[in-house]
Amino acid sequence: MFDVLHSAIQVLSQVGQAASTAPAGALAAAGGGAAAQAGGIIDFVSRSDWVGKSLFGILLLMSLISWYLIFVKIFMTVRNRRRSAKFLNEFWAASSLEQVENEIATHGATEPFSHLTSHAIHARNHHAKYGALKLEEKGSTGAFVTRTIRKVIDEDTARLENGLTVLASIGSTAPFVGLFGTVWGVYHALVGIGLSSDGVTINRIAGPVGEALIMTGLGLAVAIPAVLAYNGFVRSNRVYLARLDAFAHDLFTFLITGQQVADNPGKARPVALAASNKGR
């Protein structure tokens, strides 16, 4: 037992001595290789022609735009959800729609739910007071309120989807831009190797071709975050708009019939319409 431990300690000490006496040139070569890898992208771009530099600039611009949209959309999504949750709590806790109107007039319609409520209440009151003065106001009060609600939901949907087309475009085109940069770099590398008089070796081929593959990697690095963010935002908007559409149905029922929807979960008290129906 002790002989085995003694032998293991001797082996470890010999390995440590060999590592400590390793040539400094080998360490310098390893460090130089790491530095070369770190500066490979910059070196490749600096040696490329105007086409390669333009493609690199396009990929860099795409990356900046996509990350800007990602951060802005995340901020807006979180803000809208918090404000919507606050407004819904105040809406269901209100004693009448007039109180809801006063809250919206005081704090403003800063998110889709309050925006929809404000326009729907105004449309109901306007049609009940003035009737159908214009062609778009023809029909019953319920039909006019329905058109108003649908119009507001369409506007909010377009607002929520703002920027998603750019993310989808970047996610679908960035890999092809990088691939084109790789093809262009490989072409020039092979042309340079063919014109050289020193002979063809594996090092002269692998180096330029490997550097040209950097553009494909950059294209994928730009496209992957954009595609993931696009899918995430589309899913989030779909869920949010489904909640908005369900709320629009409940709001329409309140405005037209004055009754609460029976299957509305988790709401203890309805919004009273008696005060707001006095002027009709």
C-alpha positions in Angstrom: 0.0 0.0 0.0 2.7 2.5 1.1 4.9 1.4 -1.9 2.2 2.2 -4.3 1.6 5.7 -2.8 5.4 6.3 -2.8 5.6 5.4 -6.5 2.6 7.7 -7.4 4.2 10.6 -5.6 7.5 10.1 -7.5 5.7 10.0 -10.9 3.8 13.3 -10.1 7.0 15.0 -9.0 8.7 13.9 -12.3 5.8 15.3 -14.3 6.0 18.6 -12.5 9.7 18.9 -13.1 9.2 18.2 -16.8 6.5 20.9 -17.0 8.7 23.5 -15.2 11.6 22.9 -17.5 9.6 23.1 -20.7 11.1 25.3 -23.4 9.9 28.9 -23.4 9.5 28.7 -27.1 6.7 26.2 -26.9 4.8 28.4 -24.5 5.4 31.4 -26.7 4.2 29.5 -29.7 1.0 28.5 -27.9 0.4 32.0 -26.8 1.0 33.2 -30.4 -1.5 30.7 -31.7 -4.2 31.9 -29.3 -3.4 35.5 -30.2 -3.7 34.6 -33.9 -7.0 33.0 -33.3 -8.2 36.1 -31.4 -7.2 38.4 -34.2 -8.2 36.1 -37.0 -11.4 38.1 -37.8 -9.6 41.4 -37.8 -6.7 40.2 -39.9 -9.1 38.5 -42.4 -11.2 41.7 -42.8 -8.1 43.9 -43.0 -6.6 41.8 -45.8 -9.9 41.4 -47.8 -11.0 43.7 -50.6 -13.9 46.2 -50.6 -16.4 43.4 -51.1 -15.3 41.5 -48.0 -15.2 44.7 -46.0 -18.7 45.6 -47.2 -20.1 42.2 -46.3 -18.5 42.4 -42.8 -20.0 45.9 -42.4 -23.4 44.6 -43.4 -23.3 41.8 -40.9 -22.1 44.1 -38.2 -25.0 46.5 -39.0 -27.5 43.6 -39.0 -26.2 42.5 -35.6 -26.5 46.0 -34.1 -30.1 46.4 -35.5 -31.2 43.0 -34.2 -29.9 43.5 -30.7 -31.3 47.0 -30.5 -34.7 45.6 -31.5 -34.4 42.7 -29.1 -33.7 45.0 -26.1 -36.4 47.5 -27.1 -39.0 44.8 -27.6 -38.2 43.1 -24.3 -38.5 46.4 -22.5 -41.8 47.3 -24.2 -43.2 43.8 -23.6 -42.4 43.8 -19.9 -43.7 47.4 -19.5 -47.0 46.6 -21.3 -47.6 43.5 -19.2 -47.1 45.3 -16.0 -49.3 48.2 -16.9 -51.9 45.9 -18.3 -52.0 43.9 -15.1 -52.4 47.1 -13.1 -55.2 48.4 -15.3 -57.1 45.2 -15.3 -57.0 45.1 -11.5 -58.3 48.7 -11.4 -60.9 47.9 -14.0 -62.5 44.9 -12.3 -62.3 46.7 -8.9 -64.1 49.8 -10.2 -67.7 50.5 -9.1 -68.7 52.0 -12.5 -67.5 52.7 -16.0 -67.4 56.4 -15.1 -64.8 55.7 -12.6 -62.8 53.8 -15.2 -63.1 56.7 -17.6 -61.9 59.1 -14.9 -58.9 56.8 -14.2 -58.0 56.7 -17.9 -58.4 60.5 -18.2 -56.1 61.0 -15.2 -53.4 58.5 -16.0 -53.8 58.1 -19.8 -54.2 55.1 -22.0 -50.6 53.8 -21.8 -51.2 50.2 -22.9 -53.5 48.3 -25.2 -56.2 47.3 -22.6 -56.8 50.9 -21.4 -56.5 52.1 -25.0 -59.2 49.7 -26.1 -61.5 50.5 -23.1 -61.2 54.3 -23.7 -62.2 54.0 -27.4 -65.0 51.5 -26.8 -66.6 53.6 -24.0 -66.3 56.8 -26.2 -67.8 55.0 -29.2 -70.8 53.8 -27.1 -71.4 57.2 -25.6 -71.0 59.0 -28.9 -73.3 56.7 -30.8 -75.9 56.8 -28.0 -75.9 60.6 -27.9 -75.5 61.7 -31.5 -76.6 58.6 -33.5 -75.2 57.8 -36.9 -73.9 61.1 -38.3 -71.4 59.5 -40.7 -71.4 56.4 -42.9 -68.9 54.6 -40.6 -71.4 55.1 -37.8 -74.4 53.5 -39.5 -76.1 50.6 -37.8 -76.9 49.9 -34.2 -74.8 50.9 -31.2 -73.5 47.4 -30.8 -72.4 47.2 -34.4 -70.6 50.5 -34.1 -68.9 49.5 -30.9 -67.8 46.2 -32.5 -66.2 48.0 -35.4 -64.4 50.4 -33.1 -63.1 47.5 -30.9 -61.9 45.6 -33.9 -60.2 48.7 -35.3 -58.4 49.4 -32.0 -57.3 45.7 -31.7 -55.9 45.8 -35.3 -53.9 49.0 -34.5 -52.5 47.5 -31.3 -51.6 44.3 -33.1 -49.7 46.3 -35.7 -48.0 48.2 -33.0 -46.9 45.1 -31.1 -45.6 43.5 -34.3 -43.5 46.5 -35.2 -39.9 45.5 -35.8 -40.6 41.8 -36.1 -40.3 41.9 -39.9 -36.8 43.3 -39.6 -35.8 40.5 -37.1 -37.3 37.9 -39.5 -35.4 39.4 -42.5 -32.1 39.5 -40.6 -32.6 35.9 -39.4 -33.2 34.7 -42.9 -30.6 36.7 -44.9 -27.6 36.9 -42.5 -26.5 33.3 -43.1 -26.5 33.9 -46.9 -24.6 37.1 -46.5 -21.9 35.2 -44.5 -21.9 32.4 -47.0 -21.3 34.8 -49.8 -18.4 36.3 -47.9 -17.0 32.8 -47.4 -17.3 32.0 -51.1 -15.7 35.3 -52.1 -12.8 34.8 -49.6 -12.2 31.2 -50.8 -12.2 32.4 -54.4 -9.5 35.0 -53.8 -7.5 32.6 -51.6 -7.4 30.0 -54.4 -6.6 32.6 -57.0 -3.7 33.8 -54.8 -2.4 30.3 -54.3 -2.6 29.6 -58.0 -0.6 32.7 -58.9 2.1 32.0 -56.3 5.4 30.4 -57.5 6.3 28.8 -54.2 4.3 25.6 -54.7 1.1 24.4 -53.2 1.2 23.0 -49.6 -1.6 22.1 -47.2 -0.7 25.1 -45.0 -1.1 27.6 -47.9 -4.5 26.2 -48.6 -5.9 25.6 -45.1 -5.0 29.0 -43.8 -6.9 31.2 -46.3 -9.8 28.8 -46.6 -10.1 28.6 -42.8 -10.1 32.4 -42.5 -12.8 32.6 -45.2 -15.1 30.4 -43.1 -15.1 33.1 -40.5 -17.7 35.0 -42.6 -20.1 32.0 -42.4 -19.7 31.9 -38.6 -20.4 35.6 -38.4 -23.6 35.2 -40.5 -24.8 32.4 -38.2 -23.9 34.4 -35.1 -26.1 37.3 -36.4 -29.0 35.1 -37.5 -29.4 32.8 -34.5 -30.3 35.5 -31.9 -32.6 37.2 -34.4 -34.5 34.0 -35.2 -34.8 33.0 -31.5 -36.0 36.5 -30.6 -38.5 36.6 -33.4 -40.1 33.3 -32.4 -40.2 34.4 -28.8 -41.9 37.7 -29.6 -44.4 36.1 -31.9 -45.4 33.6 -29.2 -45.6 36.4 -26.5 -47.7 38.6 -28.8 -50.1 35.8 -29.6 -50.8 35.1 -25.9 -51.1 38.8 -25.1 -53.5 39.4 -28.0 -55.6 36.4 -27.0 -56.1 38.0 -23.6 -56.9 41.3 -25.2 -59.5 39.7 -27.5 -61.1 38.0 -24.5 -61.2 41.2 -22.6 -62.8 43.0 -25.6 -65.6 40.4 -25.5 -66.2 41.1 -21.8 -66.1 44.8 -22.4 -68.5 44.7 -25.3 -70.9 42.7 -23.1 -70.7 45.3 -20.4 -71.2 48.2 -22.7 -74.2 46.8 -24.6 -76.1 44.6 -22.1 -74.8 45.9 -18.8 -74.2 42.4 -17.6 -71.0 40.6 -16.6 -69.9 37.5 -18.5 -70.8 34.5 -16.5 -67.6 32.6 -17.1 -65.2 35.4 -16.3 -62.8 33.7 -13.9 -61.4 35.3 -10.7 -63.5 38.5 -10.8 -65.6 39.0 -7.7 -67.6 42.1 -8.7 -68.8 43.4 -12.1 -68.5 46.9 -13.3 -71.8 48.8 -12.8 -73.3 50.5 -15.8 -76.2 52.3 -14.0 -74.4 55.6 -13.6 -73.2 55.6 -17.2 -76.6 54.6 -18.6 -78.4 57.6 -17.1 -77.6 59.9 -20.0 -78.9 57.5 -22.7 
